[in-house]
Amino acid sequence: MDALTQPLREEHTLDQVDLAAMAEALGRSPDYRILRRLVARPTYIPTAEQEVRTGVLLDTETTGLDHAKDEIIELGMVKFDYTQDGRIVGVRDTFSAFNEPSAPISAEVTALTGITNEMVAGHKFDDDAVAAFVESAVITIAHNSGFDRKFAERYWPVFEHKAWGCSMSEIDWRKHGFAGSQLGYLLNGAGYFHHAHRAVDDCHALLEVLAFELPTIGSPALALLLETARKPTMRVWAEQTAFELKDSLKRRGYRWNDGSDGRPKSWFIDVDVTALDDEISFLRTQIYMQDVEPTVQRLTAFTRFSGRI
């Protein structure tokens, strides 16, 4: 009699062996999908024989969206080792800390993050500890680096000199069979669920998402992210364009910058180096109707997502 057909014990409980057998049996059927509760990986001790690189997964919770004035109230990080081909070897260490902001946390932020004024009262980031934690990392990865990097650089200059990758925007998740790029969707697609309470919990979840082998390429998601992050991209600014052309620019993938961050008040787009000539041709023939030379910036993992660029 197997684990699926045997009756429940009198105490109506199943031990872990029974549950694992049931999950294994269900997982072999095309009619069921199994989600396992995410359990954070224990830390490991690297060996001298194995050649690895070190990365940091980072997540912040803040009092608002403006990186110039809002404050970080929680920082979570997971430091991990990976091989050159993007396979995760193990977790080196974790970091989790609260920070009391200069003004009370709003009810809206508490509802969104679960963080109350009582939880952060009296807490302050240890800047030296943060810098020491990330010092050995060759890349920092967040699930919205366009948001997290700007905040992190404002608080800790060490992040200005790190390469950054974005697990949300630098992988086309839908192309690889996922319902979307939200972390919860991705975690479910990788076969897990978790009840996130802290920023570091989301980092552990992201680790398993990046460790998941994408059937479309036969490699972990981290390998694809690293490949994308290593490639330079070109930022093209479409300055002083006519208002009535905004829909054409939006359809093309351009985003608006309002100029409040010191960058041009203009539409812009980031494209692959190989697509630069086509983009300039589009601007000349469809937007400006003349032979212009738009402002172009070359971005790498060391500058991409930064508020300094």
C-alpha positions, 0 to 999 in steps of 0.5 A, a space after each residue: 500500500 503506497 502513501 497515497 492510498 494508506 489510511 491516516 494514522 489515528 492521530 490524523 498526522 503524516 510524517 515527512 516521509 509520507 508527505 514527500 512520497 505523496 508529493 513525489 507521486 503527485 508531481 509525476 502526474 501531468 494533472 497536478 503541480 506541487 508547490 513546496 514551502 520555501 525553506 532558506 538554504 543553510 550557509 555553507 563553507 566554500 572549499 579551496 578546490 572549487 572556483 566560485 564567484 560571490 554575489 549579493 541579493 538585495 531588497 529594501 523597504 522604504 518610506 516612499 518611492 523618491 530615492 532623493 528624500 524617502 528613507 530605507 526602513 529595512 535592508 535584507 541581503 543574501 550573499 551567495 556563491 555561483 560558478 562561472 556558468 551561473 549555477 548557485 553553489 551555496 549561501 555564504 551569509 545573510 544580513 537583515 536590519 531595520 532603520 528608524 526613519 526621521 519621520 513616522 512610517 505612514 499607514 500606507 507604507 505599513 499596510 504595504 510592507 508590514 513594518 510598523 513604527 514599533 518594529 523600527 524604533 531605536 534601530 539604525 543601520 551599521 554602515 560599516 557592517 553593510 560595506 563589509 558584507 558586500 565588499 567581496 561581491 562581484 555583482 549585486 542583484 535586486 528584483 527591481 534594481 532601478 528602484 533599489 540601486 538608487 536608494 542603496 547608493 545614496 546610503 552606502 557609496 560601496 554600491 556605486 562601484 559594484 556591478 548590478 543586475 536586475 532579475 525583473 527586467 533583464 530576463 524576459 520571464 514570459 518568453 520562458 513560460 512564466 505568467 509575469 515578472 512578479 516575484 510571487 509568480 516566479 517563485 510559484 513557477 519554480 515550484 515554491 511558495 513562501 510567506 514573506 515577512 522580511 526583506 531577507 525572506 524575499 532575497 531567499 525566494 529570489 535565490 531559488 528563482 535564479 537557481 531554477 533551470 529554465 527548460 527553454 535554455 537548459 540553464 539556471 535563470 541566473 546564467 541568463 541574467 548574468 549574460 544580459 547584465 554583462 552586455 553593454 546597452 545604449 541609452 538614446 535620448 529623444 529630446 525636444 520632441 513634439 508633444 503629439 508624437 508621445 504615443 509613437 514614442 511610447 509604442 516604441 518603448 520610450 520612457 519619460 523622464 521629468 527632469 527632476 533627477 538632473 537628467 534631461 527632461 525627455 523621452 529615452 530608451 535603452 537598446 542593445 548595441 546592435 540596435 543603435 543604428 535602427 533606433 537613430 534611424 527611427 528618430 530621424 525618419 519618424 520623429 524629427 524628420 531630419 538628420 539629427 544626432 541624438 544624445 547617446 550614453 553607453 551603459 554597463 552593469 556598473 552604471 545601469 540602474 544608477 541615479 548617477 547616470 
